[in-house]
Amino acid sequence: MLRLLDRQAGVLSLEMLGLTDSTLSGMKGALSRQNGIILVTGPTGSGKTTTLYASLLKLNTEDRNIITVEDPVEYQLSGIGQMQVNPKIGLSFATGLRSILRQDPDVMMIGEIRDLETAEIAVHASLTGHLVLSTLHTNDAPSAVARLVDMGIEPFLVSSSLVCILAQRLVREICPYCKDSYTPSQQEIDYLELDSPPAQLHRGKGCDKCLGKGYLGRTGIYELLEIVPEIRSLIGERVDAQQIGKTAADLGFMPMYKDGIEKIISGVTTIDEVLRVTHSFKNAPSP
C-alpha cells in the first residue's frame, strides 16, 4: 500500500482548506491562545493531518518553539522540530512527549491521541502553559469529549484543557471544466431543508479533465465546537455527546452536514458527495 504525498505542492494554509468565515475565525482565535488543547477529529483520510500542518504554519514564527511527535513525519516544516515515533526502540507518542516537554516548547503537535498515557501527558502539558494540537478518531466534534472521558481523563480536566474541537470530512469538488446547472428534484429540495430553496444546483457532466467523473479536486466540510462556559459546565456534569451537541446547536454551533449544504448551494460539491461522507440522511436523492 502506498500513500502518495505531493511534497513539492507544499503545506496548505488555513485559508485554503474550505473553512467558512466563522469557522476560520474560530480556529484563528483558538490558535492565538497561549495554552489548551485543540483537537481535529474524523476518520482516516479525512484531512486531519493537513489541517494540523496548516495550523502549525499559522503558528510558525521565530519567537515560538514548536515541536511535533508524528507517525510518520509527512511533511518537513522549516523552523519546527519534528520527531517520528518508533515503537521498535520504545519511542511511542507518550515517551516522545515526555522528552519534548524538557525542551520547553510553546506549541506541541501530537500526531494522534491513541491511549490514556498520551492523553494524560497532553492534558498536563496544556494546563502548564503549552498549546497542544492533536487528532482523535471520532465521527463528530461532541463525541471527542466522550472519547477523552472514556479513555480515563477526568471530566474536570477535559473541560479545563479543551479549547475547541474541529471535526471534518473531505468531499470532491465539482469539475470546473464541465460544471453544469440543473433544476433540483422535489426530493433534493426536501433534503436541503431550506425556506427558500435554490432554483438551480450544479453537477459535473464528465470531461477529459476529470476523466469523466464530474469531480476534480477536494475540499473539506467542517464543524467547530468551541468550548464556551456553557459547554464546559456540561462536560463537568458528565453529560453525553448528544446533549453537548444539542446545547451547542442552541448556542449557534453548525453541524458538519449544514456546512456541506452551504457548499452544495454555492456549487462547490453535490448532494451525493455530502451524503457519502456524512451519512446524515437515508434514502439519498438521485439527481
C-alpha positions in Angstrom: 0.0 0.0 0.0 1.4 3.4 -1.0 0.4 6.8 0.4 1.3 9.5 -2.1 2.1 12.9 -0.8 2.9 15.8 -3.1 5.7 17.4 -1.1 6.5 19.9 -3.8 3.0 21.3 -3.6 3.8 22.5 0.0 1.5 22.7 3.0 -1.8 24.4 2.5 -2.7 27.5 4.6 -5.9 27.6 6.8 -7.5 29.9 4.3 -7.1 27.3 1.5 -8.9 24.4 3.3 -12.5 25.4 2.6 -13.4 26.7 6.1 -16.3 29.1 6.4 -15.6 32.6 7.6 -17.0 31.8 11.1 -15.1 28.5 11.4 -11.9 30.1 10.2 -12.3 33.0 12.7 -12.9 30.4 15.5 -9.8 28.4 14.6 -7.6 31.5 14.4 -8.9 32.6 17.8 -8.1 29.2 19.2 -4.6 29.2 17.7 -4.0 32.6 19.4 -4.3 31.0 22.8 -1.2 30.5 24.9 -2.3 27.1 26.3 -5.0 24.5 25.9 -5.8 21.6 23.6 -7.1 22.0 20.0 -8.4 18.7 18.6 -9.0 17.8 15.0 -11.3 14.7 14.6 -12.5 12.5 11.8 -11.9 9.1 10.2 -8.8 8.0 8.4 -8.3 10.0 5.2 -10.4 13.0 6.2 -7.6 15.5 6.0 -6.8 15.9 9.7 -3.0 16.0 9.2 -3.4 18.7 6.5 -5.4 20.8 8.9 -2.8 20.3 11.7 0.0 21.3 9.4 -1.9 24.4 8.2 -2.4 25.3 11.9 1.3 24.9 12.5 2.1 27.1 9.5 -0.1 29.8 11.1 1.8 29.5 14.4 5.3 29.2 13.0 7.1 32.4 14.0 10.7 32.9 15.1 9.7 33.6 18.7 7.8 30.3 19.1 9.4 26.9 19.9 7.2 24.4 18.1 7.9 20.6 18.4 5.9 17.7 16.9 5.6 14.0 17.6 4.3 12.2 14.5 3.7 8.8 13.0 5.1 9.3 10.4 6.5 12.8 9.6 4.7 13.5 6.4 6.0 17.0 5.5 9.2 18.7 6.6 8.4 22.1 8.1 11.2 24.7 8.3 11.8 26.1 11.7 9.8 23.3 13.5 11.3 20.4 15.4 9.8 17.2 14.2 10.1 13.7 15.8 8.9 10.4 14.4 7.7 7.7 16.7 9.5 4.3 16.5 7.9 1.5 18.6 10.8 -0.8 17.9 13.1 1.2 20.1 10.4 2.2 22.6 9.8 5.6 21.2 6.0 6.0 21.4 3.9 9.1 21.4 4.0 9.1 25.3 7.8 8.7 25.6 8.3 11.3 22.8 6.1 13.8 24.6 8.0 13.4 27.8 11.3 14.2 26.1 10.0 17.2 24.2 8.5 18.7 27.4 12.0 19.0 28.7 12.8 21.3 25.7 10.3 23.9 26.9 8.1 24.1 23.8 5.5 26.8 23.3 3.4 24.6 20.9 3.3 20.8 20.7 1.7 18.8 18.0 0.8 15.2 18.7 0.0 13.1 15.6 -2.8 11.2 17.4 -4.0 10.7 20.9 -4.3 6.9 21.0 -4.2 5.9 24.7 -4.7 7.2 28.2 -1.0 7.8 28.8 -0.7 10.1 25.8 -4.0 11.8 26.7 -2.8 12.5 30.2 0.5 14.0 29.1 -1.3 16.2 26.6 -3.8 17.4 29.2 -0.9 18.1 31.7 1.0 20.0 29.1 -2.0 22.1 28.2 -2.6 23.0 31.8 1.0 24.0 32.4 1.3 26.7 29.7 1.6 24.8 26.4 -0.7 24.9 23.3 -1.3 21.3 22.2 -2.6 20.3 18.8 -3.7 16.7 18.1 -6.2 14.4 16.4 -8.8 11.8 17.5 -10.8 9.3 15.6 -14.4 10.3 16.3 -17.4 10.8 13.9 -18.2 14.3 15.1 -17.0 17.1 17.4 -19.2 16.4 20.5 -18.1 12.7 20.5 -14.5 13.7 21.1 -15.4 14.9 24.6 -16.9 11.5 25.4 -13.9 9.7 23.9 -11.5 11.5 26.2 -13.6 10.7 29.3 -13.9 7.1 28.1 -10.1 6.9 27.9 -10.0 7.7 31.6 -9.4 11.5 31.7 -11.4 13.2 34.5 -14.2 15.4 33.1 -13.0 18.4 35.1 -9.6 18.1 33.4 -11.2 17.7 29.9 -13.3 20.8 30.5 -10.3 22.8 31.8 -7.9 21.9 29.0 -10.0 21.8 25.8 -10.2 24.9 23.7 -12.1 23.7 20.6 -12.7 20.6 18.5 -12.8 20.7 14.7 -14.5 17.7 13.0 -14.1 17.3 9.3 -14.6 15.2 6.1 -13.3 15.6 2.6 -15.7 15.9 -0.3 -14.9 16.0 -4.0 -15.3 19.3 -5.8 -17.4 19.7 -9.0 -15.1 19.8 -12.0 -15.0 23.5 -13.2 -14.5 22.4 -16.8 -17.7 20.5 -17.2 -19.8 22.1 -14.4 -23.5 22.2 -15.4 -26.6 23.6 -13.7 -29.9 21.7 -13.4 -33.2 22.0 -11.7 -33.3 20.1 -8.4 -36.0 17.4 -7.8 -38.5 17.8 -5.0 -36.6 15.1 -3.1 -33.4 17.1 -3.3 -35.2 20.3 -2.2 -36.6 18.4 0.8 -33.1 17.2 1.7 -31.8 20.8 1.7 -34.4 21.8 4.3 -34.3 25.5 3.2 -37.1 28.1 3.5 -36.0 29.4 0.1 -34.5 26.5 -1.9 -32.3 27.4 -4.9 -33.8 27.2 -8.4 -30.6 25.6 -9.7 -28.0 23.2 -8.4 -24.8 22.1 -10.0 -23.0 18.8 -11.1 -20.2 17.8 -13.4 -21.2 16.2 -16.7 -17.8 14.5 -17.1 -15.0 15.5 -19.4 -11.4 14.8 -20.3 -10.0 16.9 -17.5 -11.8 15.0 -14.8 -11.6 11.6 -16.6 -15.4 11.5 -17.0 -16.0 11.6 -13.2 -17.5 15.1 -13.0 -15.3 15.9 -10.0 -11.9 17.5 -9.8 -10.0 18.2 -6.6 -11.3 18.1 -3.0 -12.3 20.4 -0.2 -13.4 20.0 3.4 -16.7 20.3 5.2 -16.3 21.1 8.9 -17.9 21.6 12.3 -16.2 23.6 15.0 -17.2 23.1 18.6 -15.8 25.9 20.8 -15.6 25.0 24.5 -17.6 28.0 25.8 -18.6 28.2 29.5 -21.9 26.5 28.9 -20.3 23.5 27.2 -17.5 23.5 29.9 -20.0 23.0 32.7 -21.9 20.3 30.7 -18.6 18.3 30.4 -18.0 18.6 34.1 -21.5 17.2 34.7 -20.6 14.1 32.5 -23.5 14.6 30.1 -23.4 12.6 26.9 -22.3 13.8 23.4 -25.9 14.2 22.2 -26.7 16.7 24.9 -23.5 18.6 24.3 -24.4 18.8 20.6 -27.9 19.9 21.3 -26.7 22.7 23.7 -24.0 23.7 21.2 -26.6 24.0 18.5 -28.7 26.3 20.6 -25.6 28.5 21.0 -25.0 28.6 17.2 -22.9 25.5 16.5 -23.3 24.5 12.9 -23.2 20.7 12.3 -21.0 19.4 9.5 -23.8 18.4 7.2 -25.1 22.0 7.2 -21.6 23.2 6.1 -22.0 20.6 3.3 -25.4 22.0 2.4 -23.9 25.5 2.1 -21.2 24.1 -0.3 -23.9 22.4 -2.3 -25.9 25.6 -2.7 -22.7 27.6 -3.6 -21.9 25.0 -6.4 -18.8 23.6 -4.8 -20.0 20.0 -4.4 -23.0 17.8 -4.8 -25.7 16.3 -2.6 -24.4 12.8 -3.3 -20.9 13.8 -2.0 -22.2 15.3 1.2 -24.4 12.2 1.8 -21.5 9.9 1.1 -19.2 11.4 3.7 -21.7 12.4 6.4 -24.3 9.6 6.3 -26.6 12.2 7.8 -29.7 11.1 5.9 -31.1 7.9 4.4 -32.6 7.5 1.0 -30.2 9.7 -0.9 -31.9 11.6 -3.7 -30.6 10.9 -7.2 -30.0 13.9 -9.4 
